[in-house]
């Protein structure tokens, strides 16, 4: 089950730097996770200061 980023994202980029496979990129108004590349490791969720990342 891949992680997703909600609209609570403040586009700080903390999550992108923590992703070991580069599955996170800047989208329109918030960052987005490519579900096909996500390893479900949770590193991004732990790095998010607003708690905007969770599993689907």
N, CA, C and O atoms as a GROMACS GRO file, in nm:
protein
  224
    1UNK      N    1   0.085  -0.118   0.000
    1UNK     CA    2   0.000   0.000   0.000
    1UNK      C    3   0.090   0.124   0.000
    1UNK      O    4   0.167   0.145   0.093
    2UNK      N    5   0.079   0.204  -0.101
    2UNK     CA    6   0.165   0.322  -0.117
    2UNK      C    7   0.123   0.434  -0.023
    2UNK      O    8   0.010   0.441   0.024
    3UNK      N    9   0.218   0.521   0.003
    3UNK     CA   10   0.191   0.641   0.081
    3UNK      C   11   0.135   0.749  -0.010
    3UNK      O   12   0.164   0.749  -0.130
    4UNK      N   13   0.056   0.839   0.045
    4UNK     CA   14  -0.001   0.951  -0.030
    4UNK      C   15   0.020   1.080   0.049
    4UNK      O   16   0.035   1.078   0.171
    5UNK      N   17   0.020   1.190  -0.022
    5UNK     CA   18   0.038   1.322   0.041
    5UNK      C   19  -0.094   1.398   0.029
    5UNK      O   20  -0.148   1.413  -0.080
    6UNK      N   21  -0.144   1.446   0.142
    6UNK     CA   22  -0.271   1.517   0.145
    6UNK      C   23  -0.252   1.666   0.111
    6UNK      O   24  -0.141   1.713   0.090
    7UNK      N   25  -0.364   1.736   0.108
    7UNK     CA   26  -0.361   1.880   0.081
    7UNK      C   27  -0.301   1.960   0.196
    7UNK      O   28  -0.284   2.081   0.184
    8UNK      N   29  -0.268   1.894   0.308
    8UNK     CA   30  -0.201   1.961   0.420
    8UNK      C   31  -0.054   1.988   0.389
    8UNK      O   32   0.014   2.054   0.467
    9UNK      N   33  -0.005   1.936   0.276
    9UNK     CA   34   0.135   1.955   0.235
    9UNK      C   35   0.165   2.104   0.218
    9UNK      O   36   0.088   2.177   0.156
   10UNK      N   37   0.278   2.148   0.274
   10UNK     CA   38   0.320   2.288   0.263
   10UNK      C   39   0.435   2.304   0.163
   10UNK      O   40   0.497   2.409   0.156
   11UNK      N   41   0.462   2.200   0.085
   11UNK     CA   42   0.565   2.201  -0.019
   11UNK      C   43   0.704   2.238   0.032
   11UNK      O   44   0.778   2.311  -0.033
   12UNK      N   45   0.739   2.186   0.150
   12UNK     CA   46   0.870   2.216   0.208
   12UNK      C   47   0.980   2.129   0.149
   12UNK      O   48   1.097   2.168   0.150
   13UNK      N   49   0.944   2.011   0.096
   13UNK     CA   50   1.041   1.922   0.034
   13UNK      C   51   1.112   1.828   0.128
   13UNK      O   52   1.199   1.752   0.084
   14UNK      N   53   1.079   1.829   0.254
   14UNK     CA   54   1.144   1.740   0.352
   14UNK      C   55   1.128   1.593   0.313
   14UNK      O   56   1.221   1.514   0.330
   15UNK      N   57   1.013   1.558   0.263
   15UNK     CA   58   0.985   1.419   0.227
   15UNK      C   59   1.069   1.373   0.108
   15UNK      O   60   1.119   1.260   0.108
   16UNK      N   61   1.084   1.457   0.010
   16UNK     CA   62   1.156   1.420  -0.112
   16UNK      C   63   1.301   1.384  -0.081
   16UNK      O   64   1.357   1.293  -0.142
   17UNK      N   65   1.360   1.455   0.010
   17UNK     CA   66   1.499   1.427   0.047
   17UNK      C   67   1.517   1.298   0.124
   17UNK      O   68   1.627   1.244   0.128
   18UNK      N   69   1.411   1.246   0.183
   18UNK     CA   70   1.417   1.123   0.262
   18UNK      C   71   1.384   0.998   0.182
   18UNK      O   72   1.415   0.888   0.225
   19UNK      N   73   1.322   1.014   0.066
   19UNK     CA   74   1.281   0.897  -0.014
   19UNK      C   75   1.403   0.828  -0.074
   19UNK      O   76   1.477   0.890  -0.150
   20UNK      N   77   1.425   0.700  -0.040
   20UNK     CA   78   1.544   0.629  -0.088
   20UNK      C   79   1.540   0.594  -0.237
   20UNK      O   80   1.643   0.560  -0.295
   21UNK      N   81   1.423   0.602  -0.299
   21UNK     CA   82   1.413   0.567  -0.442
   21UNK      C   83   1.371   0.684  -0.530
   21UNK      O   84   1.350   0.666  -0.650
   22UNK      N   85   1.359   0.803  -0.473
   22UNK     CA   86   1.323   0.921  -0.551
   22UNK      C   87   1.182   0.918  -0.606
   22UNK      O   88   1.157   0.970  -0.716
   23UNK      N   89   1.089   0.859  -0.532
   23UNK     CA   90   0.951   0.847  -0.578
   23UNK      C   91   0.867   0.972  -0.553
   23UNK      O   92   0.750   0.975  -0.588
   24UNK      N   93   0.926   1.075  -0.492
   24UNK     CA   94   0.851   1.195  -0.457
   24UNK      C   95   0.900   1.313  -0.541
   24UNK      O   96   1.020   1.338  -0.553
   25UNK      N   97   0.804   1.384  -0.600
   25UNK     CA   98   0.838   1.500  -0.682
   25UNK      C   99   0.739   1.613  -0.653
   25UNK      O  100   0.631   1.591  -0.598
   26UNK      N  101   0.778   1.734  -0.692
   26UNK     CA  102   0.693   1.849  -0.669
   26UNK      C  103   0.580   1.850  -0.771
   26UNK      O  104   0.603   1.843  -0.892
   27UNK      N  105   0.459   1.858  -0.722
   27UNK     CA  106   0.342   1.859  -0.809
   27UNK      C  107   0.280   1.998  -0.812
   27UNK      O  108   0.347   2.097  -0.782
   28UNK      N  109   0.156   2.004  -0.847
   28UNK     CA  110   0.083   2.130  -0.857
   28UNK      C  111   0.032   2.171  -0.719
   28UNK      O  112  -0.076   2.129  -0.678
   29UNK      N  113   0.108   2.252  -0.649
   29UNK     CA  114   0.066   2.301  -0.517
   29UNK      C  115   0.108   2.215  -0.400
   29UNK      O  116   0.096   2.257  -0.285
   30UNK      N  117   0.156   2.093  -0.427
   30UNK     CA  118   0.203   2.005  -0.322
   30UNK      C  119   0.292   1.899  -0.383
   30UNK      O  120   0.296   1.883  -0.505
   31UNK      N  121   0.362   1.826  -0.300
   31UNK     CA  122   0.446   1.717  -0.349
   31UNK      C  123   0.359   1.594  -0.373
   31UNK      O  124   0.252   1.580  -0.314
   32UNK      N  125   0.406   1.505  -0.461
   32UNK     CA  126   0.330   1.386  -0.496
   32UNK      C  127   0.421   1.263  -0.489
   32UNK      O  128   0.542   1.272  -0.513
   33UNK      N  129   0.362   1.150  -0.457
   33UNK     CA  130   0.436   1.024  -0.449
   33UNK      C  131   0.393   0.935  -0.565
   33UNK      O  132   0.273   0.913  -0.586
   34UNK      N  133   0.489   0.884  -0.639
   34UNK     CA  134   0.461   0.790  -0.747
   34UNK      C  135   0.437   0.654  -0.683
   34UNK      O  136   0.531   0.592  -0.632
   35UNK      N  137   0.312   0.607  -0.685
   35UNK     CA  138   0.274   0.483  -0.618
   35UNK      C  139   0.346   0.361  -0.675
   35UNK      O  140   0.369   0.263  -0.604
   36UNK      N  141   0.382   0.366  -0.803
   36UNK     CA  142   0.451   0.253  -0.866
   36UNK      C  143   0.595   0.240  -0.818
   36UNK      O  144   0.652   0.131  -0.824
   37UNK      N  145   0.655   0.349  -0.772
   37UNK     CA  146   0.793   0.348  -0.725
   37UNK      C  147   0.806   0.340  -0.572
   37UNK      O  148   0.911   0.302  -0.521
   38UNK      N  149   0.700   0.374  -0.501
   38UNK     CA  150   0.701   0.378  -0.354
   38UNK      C  151   0.730   0.240  -0.296
   38UNK      O  152   0.667   0.142  -0.334
   39UNK      N  153   0.825   0.235  -0.201
   39UNK     CA  154   0.861   0.109  -0.134
   39UNK      C  155   0.782   0.086  -0.006
   39UNK      O  156   0.800  -0.017   0.059
   40UNK      N  157   0.697   0.178   0.032
   40UNK     CA  158   0.619   0.170   0.156
   40UNK      C  159   0.708   0.166   0.280
   40UNK      O  160   0.675   0.100   0.378
   41UNK      N  161   0.819   0.236   0.275
   41UNK     CA  162   0.913   0.233   0.388
   41UNK      C  163   0.875   0.331   0.499
   41UNK      O  164   0.914   0.311   0.614
   42UNK      N  165   0.800   0.437   0.466
   42UNK     CA  166   0.756   0.532   0.567
   42UNK      C  167   0.855   0.642   0.600
   42UNK      O  168   0.827   0.724   0.688
   43UNK      N  169   0.968   0.646   0.535
   43UNK     CA  170   1.067   0.750   0.563
   43UNK      C  171   1.011   0.889   0.537
   43UNK      O  172   1.039   0.983   0.612
   44UNK      N  173   0.932   0.902   0.434
   44UNK     CA  174   0.874   1.032   0.400
   44UNK      C  175   0.777   1.079   0.508
   44UNK      O  176   0.778   1.196   0.546
   45UNK      N  177   0.693   0.988   0.556
   45UNK     CA  178   0.594   1.023   0.658
   45UNK      C  179   0.662   1.070   0.786
   45UNK      O  180   0.615   1.162   0.852
   46UNK      N  181   0.772   1.005   0.822
   46UNK     CA  182   0.845   1.043   0.943
   46UNK      C  183   0.909   1.181   0.929
   46UNK      O  184   0.930   1.250   1.028
   47UNK      N  185   0.940   1.222   0.806
   47UNK     CA  186   1.007   1.350   0.783
   47UNK      C  187   0.910   1.466   0.766
   47UNK      O  188   0.952   1.582   0.770
   48UNK      N  189   0.783   1.438   0.746
   48UNK     CA  190   0.685   1.544   0.718
   48UNK      C  191   0.649   1.622   0.844
   48UNK      O  192   0.597   1.565   0.940
   49UNK      N  193   0.675   1.754   0.846
   49UNK     CA  194   0.646   1.835   0.965
   49UNK      C  195   0.497   1.860   0.989
   49UNK      O  196   0.459   1.898   1.100
   50UNK      N  197   0.414   1.840   0.886
   50UNK     CA  198   0.271   1.867   0.904
   50UNK      C  199   0.187   1.740   0.913
   50UNK      O  200   0.066   1.749   0.932
   51UNK      N  201   0.248   1.624   0.902
   51UNK     CA  202   0.174   1.500   0.908
   51UNK      C  203   0.086   1.477   0.787
   51UNK      O  204  -0.018   1.411   0.796
   52UNK      N  205   0.126   1.532   0.673
   52UNK     CA  206   0.043   1.525   0.552
   52UNK      C  207   0.060   1.394   0.475
   52UNK      O  208  -0.006   1.375   0.372
   53UNK      N  209   0.146   1.304   0.522
   53UNK     CA  210   0.171   1.181   0.449
   53UNK      C  211   0.119   1.061   0.528
   53UNK      O  212   0.149   1.044   0.646
   54UNK      N  213   0.041   0.978   0.459
   54UNK     CA  214  -0.014   0.858   0.523
   54UNK      C  215  -0.029   0.748   0.419
   54UNK      O  216  -0.017   0.774   0.299
   55UNK      N  217  -0.055   0.626   0.465
   55UNK     CA  218  -0.077   0.516   0.372
   55UNK      C  219  -0.221   0.520   0.323
   55UNK      O  220  -0.312   0.559   0.396
   56UNK      N  221  -0.240   0.481   0.197
   56UNK     CA  222  -0.375   0.476   0.139
   56UNK      C  223  -0.459   0.372   0.210
   56UNK      O  224  -0.576   0.353   0.175
   0.00000   0.00000   0.00000
